[in-house]
């Protein structure tokens, strides 16, 4: 059955020039049958056909390969051209000509650039034809090369599509695994957290209390990493960042983030200016997460000699939050990638995070209908988050 060669037939059918090629072959030579055949060691399959003499073949039709001259062409790699079988010294009385009733015949091998033999571009007719001319031979060579070129392009496209599909499936499985892993890590982490709280309720010497304190800090850091992983997985798997909208004062929430980071990074000064005149409809916890990521990033990678400057204001229907730090200018090529997941610039290469903080901050901003812009100069780098104040709750 020709179904084994369905992909070859589809590949030939995808070449829009094929009907024109077969038409030109027949009109130029005066022959009534032209075809593109897939030829292997044991099969001859018609992939495209023009039949004006009712030879009886259609795309997918098959001839016994041993009864065709294409079988010989596959072995030799050279074209066969016969003007008139009855007068041809080499092919007079040839069984193929007798079996299929043709007098004129031309068949040109279709080769791929790596030397693989695909098949032939061939034509037959029960009448003699003048085929052994430079014009006809050159035309057949050109058409055969054109077909081979398109076949390779189709093959490369199919390979690319297959690889892309595999990569997408692999990426989805990886992200599902990350989501499951992050979720399952919560239980043992909660047990450790409960254990440290229990230990702190008992009398401890200074050394033991210090160890428990370090354990609690590690638990808090691990919980933040797990939250980042889960947020990343949800975003990549199509769930996006979930919001619980409320209209409540943002100043206390932002101040709490500043307080927490001052405790964890006491040697990094922070200057704060809040001018929140209007209530903001948002998810307060998510805004705190966004702010914590931006401020933590500024504290970690900014200059220790200059305070990080934080400003927040709500006016004219817009909430704006900016975080500025001094330090080396971020290169333009790095700026374009800062919000990508798992990306960390050269200055962040030794950081302990996963490279998800800024990505998640950008996702939180997007979920609120806002944006995060970054401007970096030799003097300072400023991250600015803007969003509309009014949102349906």
Secondary structure as UniProt FT lines:
FT   HELIX           2..5
FT   HELIX           6..13
FT   TURN            16..17
FT   HELIX           18..29
FT   STRAND          33..39
FT   STRAND          44..51
FT   TURN            59..60
FT   STRAND          62..63
FT   HELIX           65..67
FT   HELIX           70..76
FT   STRAND          80..82
FT   HELIX           85..87
FT   TURN            89..93
FT   HELIX           95..100
FT   STRAND          104..111
FT   TURN            113..114
FT   STRAND          117..125
FT   HELIX           134..200
FT   HELIX           206..236
FT   TURN            237..238
FT   STRAND          246..248
FT   HELIX           251..264
FT   TURN            265..267
FT   STRAND          270..276
FT   STRAND          280..282
FT   HELIX           284..301
FT   TURN            304..305
FT   STRAND          308..315
FT   TURN            316..317
FT   STRAND          318..326
FT   HELIX           332..335
FT   TURN            336..339
FT   TURN            341..342
FT   HELIX           346..348
FT   TURN            349..350
FT   HELIX           357..367
FT   TURN            368..369
FT   STRAND          371..376
FT   STRAND          380..388
//
